[in-house]
Amino acid sequence: MLRFRLAPDNIKIGFMRLRSVSYPLSALLSIISVFTFLTFGLNYGIDFAGGTLMELRAKQGQADLSSLRALGNKLEFGEVEVQAFGGGQDVTFRIRLQPGGDAAQQVAVSKVRAAVGDDYEFRRVEVVGPRVSAELVQSGTLGVVLSIIAVLTYLWFRYEWQLAVAAVIATMHDLLLTMGFFAVTRLEFNITSIAAILTIVGVSLNETVIVLDRVREMLRKYKRLPMPELIDMSINAVLARTIMTSTTTIMALGALAIFGGHVIQSFALAMIFGITIGVYSSIFICTPILIYLGAPNQTEPERKDANEKASV
């Protein structure tokens, strides 16, 4: 009986040969992420920016975005964002906070209801005030920072210092590029985005731990094997598992991104990007660091000798 294999049993891909390309690429992407984040910031959703979000559905035909934008400008609410999603009948109508507190927000919603008349069905209305949005920003930031500190502490105590440093750098690399992804794509950054970031950190850590555990296992068996060869052997050993888990997860997230609607789209797209970057960093960012730091319990002459053999 034939079995489907994602990767041959005797696969031998030289991943470490590509470290001269992956490191400059990651450095470039990191610079772009930092520059975009500091220059343009994030596209905060209503959870963090405050305001009123209305989800409308056209009762007949497709939603007319241009007329809705003109209607918003005519009502003089300030900046108005109108976005279609789903099959074209659904649209989000977002306005900034209006001066006058909660009462002013309710008045704004009433004006929009009266202006659109019977052409649209109001499916959802959310109003977030400035105090609530500020508290959400603080709580979300605190939650992310504490979770990252806990993850880094776990990595530091789980591994020898060389492996721990490599895992920490890979995790921070994934977090930085994910924030850059939100800044570059202008995806709405809201509460679900915080959940996506925390999930990405966990997924990235899982991939990194699997690869590092196999590297540590190989180190016990092949103590004199040059590090690049040993790392390539370790990655190839877990490659089929990595392909299977990442591919099936991305397929599920792709369905969410396409059919899940506007609310879940930013979460799904960020997760797809994060899983891809997590697999990339565990192979091309984390493990090459061990070539320069040396294997655990490896002396300096042994490390230089192994690197010289690998460069020949």
C-alpha positions in Angstrom: 0.0 0.0 0.0 1.4 3.3 -1.1 1.7 6.1 1.5 1.6 9.8 0.8 4.8 11.5 1.9 5.3 15.2 2.1 9.1 14.7 2.2 11.3 11.7 1.3 12.8 9.8 4.2 16.4 10.5 2.9 15.9 14.1 2.1 19.1 16.2 2.4 18.5 19.9 1.9 21.4 22.2 2.7 19.5 24.9 4.6 22.5 26.4 6.2 24.0 27.4 2.8 21.2 29.9 2.6 22.0 31.8 5.8 24.0 34.3 3.8 20.8 35.2 2.1 18.3 34.8 4.9 20.1 37.1 7.4 20.3 40.1 5.0 16.7 39.5 4.0 15.5 39.5 7.6 17.6 42.6 8.4 15.9 44.4 5.5 12.4 43.3 6.5 13.1 44.3 10.1 14.3 47.8 9.0 11.2 48.2 6.8 9.0 47.1 9.7 10.5 49.5 12.2 10.5 52.4 9.7 6.8 51.9 8.7 5.7 51.4 12.3 7.4 54.6 13.5 6.4 56.6 10.5 2.8 55.6 9.9 1.9 53.6 13.0 -0.9 51.1 13.1 -4.4 51.3 11.7 -6.1 51.1 15.0 -9.6 49.7 14.9 -12.6 51.0 16.8 -11.5 49.0 19.8 -8.4 51.1 20.3 -9.1 54.4 18.4 -12.7 54.8 19.7 -15.7 55.7 17.6 -18.8 54.1 16.1 -18.8 51.1 13.8 -21.9 50.1 11.9 -22.2 47.0 9.9 -24.8 47.3 7.1 -26.3 44.9 4.5 -27.9 46.1 1.3 -31.5 44.7 1.1 -31.3 44.6 -2.7 -28.3 44.2 -4.9 -24.8 45.3 -4.0 -23.9 48.0 -1.5 -23.1 51.3 -3.2 -19.9 52.4 -1.5 -19.6 55.7 -3.3 -23.1 56.9 -2.2 -22.4 55.8 1.4 -19.2 57.8 1.5 -20.9 60.8 0.0 -23.6 60.3 2.7 -21.0 60.2 5.4 -19.3 63.4 4.2 -22.7 65.1 3.9 -23.5 64.4 7.5 -20.2 66.0 8.5 -19.0 63.4 11.0 -15.4 64.1 10.1 -13.3 61.2 8.8 -15.6 58.4 7.5 -14.4 54.9 6.5 -16.6 52.7 4.3 -15.4 49.2 3.4 -17.2 46.3 1.6 -16.7 42.7 2.7 -18.2 39.3 2.1 -20.2 39.0 -1.2 -20.5 42.7 -1.8 -23.8 43.2 0.1 -22.2 43.8 3.4 -20.4 47.0 4.3 -18.8 48.6 7.4 -19.5 52.3 8.1 -17.1 53.7 10.6 -17.0 57.2 12.0 -14.7 58.8 14.6 -15.7 59.8 18.1 -18.1 62.7 18.0 -17.8 65.5 20.6 -20.5 65.2 23.3 -19.9 61.8 24.9 -22.1 58.7 24.5 -25.2 60.8 23.7 -23.5 62.3 20.7 -22.5 58.8 19.4 -26.2 57.7 19.6 -27.3 60.8 17.8 -24.8 60.0 15.0 -26.1 56.5 14.7 -29.7 57.8 14.4 -28.6 60.2 11.7 -27.1 57.4 9.7 -30.2 55.3 10.1 -32.4 58.1 8.9 -30.1 58.9 5.9 -29.8 55.3 4.6 -33.5 54.7 5.0 -34.9 51.3 4.1 -32.1 50.4 1.6 -29.9 48.9 4.3 -30.3 46.6 7.2 -28.3 47.5 10.4 -26.7 44.2 11.5 -24.3 45.5 14.2 -23.6 48.8 15.9 -20.5 49.2 18.2 -19.7 52.4 20.2 -16.4 52.7 22.0 -15.6 55.8 24.0 -12.1 57.3 24.5 -11.7 56.0 28.1 -12.6 52.5 27.1 -10.3 52.5 24.1 -7.4 53.9 26.2 -7.9 51.1 28.7 -8.0 48.5 26.0 -4.7 49.8 24.6 -3.0 49.6 28.0 -4.4 46.2 28.8 -3.6 44.8 25.4 0.0 46.1 25.5 0.5 44.9 29.1 -0.8 41.4 28.1 1.5 41.1 25.1 4.6 42.3 27.1 3.9 40.0 30.1 3.3 37.0 27.8 6.6 37.7 25.9 8.5 38.0 29.1 7.1 34.6 30.3 8.0 33.0 27.0 11.5 34.3 27.0 11.9 33.2 30.7 10.8 29.7 29.7 13.2 29.5 26.8 16.1 30.7 29.0 15.5 28.0 31.6 14.7 25.2 29.2 17.8 25.3 27.1 21.6 25.8 27.4 22.4 29.4 26.9 23.4 29.1 23.2 20.0 27.5 22.3 18.1 29.9 24.5 19.7 32.9 22.8 18.9 31.5 19.4 15.3 30.9 20.4 14.9 34.4 21.9 16.2 36.1 18.8 13.9 34.0 16.5 10.8 34.8 18.7 11.6 38.6 18.7 12.2 38.4 15.0 8.7 37.0 14.4 7.1 39.6 16.7 8.8 42.5 15.0 7.9 41.3 11.5 4.3 40.7 12.5 4.0 44.3 13.8 5.5 45.4 10.6 3.0 43.4 8.6 0.2 45.3 10.3 1.9 48.6 9.7 2.6 47.9 6.0 -0.7 46.3 5.0 -2.8 48.8 7.1 -4.9 45.9 8.4 -7.2 47.0 11.2 -5.4 46.5 14.5 -8.0 45.5 17.2 -8.6 43.1 20.0 -8.5 40.1 17.7 -5.1 41.3 16.5 -3.8 41.0 20.0 -5.0 37.5 20.1 -3.3 36.8 16.8 0.0 38.2 18.1 -0.1 36.0 21.2 -1.0 33.0 19.1 1.8 33.7 16.6 4.3 33.8 19.5 3.1 30.4 20.7 3.2 28.9 17.2 6.6 30.3 16.5 7.9 29.0 19.9 6.4 25.6 19.1 8.3 25.3 15.8 11.5 26.6 17.4 11.4 24.1 20.3 10.8 21.2 17.9 13.8 22.1 15.8 16.1 22.9 18.8 15.1 19.6 20.5 16.1 17.7 17.5 19.4 19.7 17.3 20.1 18.9 20.9 19.4 15.2 20.3 21.7 15.1 17.3 24.4 16.8 19.4 24.5 13.9 21.8 24.9 11.4 18.9 27.3 13.3 16.7 29.6 15.3 18.9 32.3 15.9 16.3 30.0 16.6 13.3 30.3 20.2 12.0 27.4 22.3 13.1 26.1 23.2 9.6 25.8 19.5 8.7 24.3 18.6 12.1 21.7 21.4 11.8 20.8 20.4 8.3 20.3 16.8 9.4 18.1 18.0 12.3 15.9 20.2 10.2 15.5 17.6 7.5 14.4 15.1 10.2 11.4 17.2 11.2 10.7 18.8 7.8 7.7 16.5 7.0 6.1 17.3 10.3 6.7 21.0 9.8 5.2 21.0 6.3 2.1 19.1 7.4 1.2 21.2 10.5 1.9 24.5 8.8 0.1 23.7 5.6 -3.1 22.4 7.2 -3.2 25.3 9.6 -2.7 27.8 6.8 -5.5 26.1 4.8 -7.9 26.5 7.7 -6.9 30.1 8.2 -7.3 30.8 4.4 -10.9 29.6 4.6 -11.4 32.0 7.6 -9.8 34.9 5.6 -12.0 34.3 2.6 -15.3 33.4 4.1 -15.1 34.6 7.7 -16.1 38.2 7.0 -14.4 41.5 7.8 -14.4 41.0 11.6 -12.1 37.9 11.5 -10.1 38.8 8.3 -7.3 40.7 10.0 -6.8 37.9 12.5 -6.7 35.2 9.8 -4.3 37.1 7.5 -2.0 38.0 10.4 -2.0 34.3 11.5 -1.1 33.1 8.0 1.8 35.6 7.9 2.9 34.7 11.4 2.9 30.9 10.8 4.9 31.4 7.6 7.4 33.7 9.4 7.6 31.3 12.3 8.6 28.3 10.1 11.1 30.5 8.3 12.7 31.9 11.4 13.0 28.4 13.1 15.0 27.2 10.1 16.8 30.2 8.7 17.2 32.5 11.7 17.3 30.5 14.9 19.5 27.5 14.0 22.3 29.4 12.0 23.0 31.3 15.2 24.3 28.1 16.7 27.1 28.0 14.1 28.5 31.2 15.4 27.8 30.6 19.1 28.9 27.0 19.0 27.3 23.9 20.4 26.5 23.6 24.1 29.6 22.3 26.1 31.7 22.8 23.0 35.1 24.4 23.6 36.4 27.4 21.6 39.0 25.3 19.6 36.3 22.7 18.8 33.9 25.4 17.6 36.6 26.9 15.3 37.6 23.6 14.0 34.0 22.6 13.2 33.4 26.0 11.4 36.7 25.6 9.4 35.6 22.1 8.3 32.2 23.4 7.3 33.7 26.2 5.2 36.0 23.9 3.2 
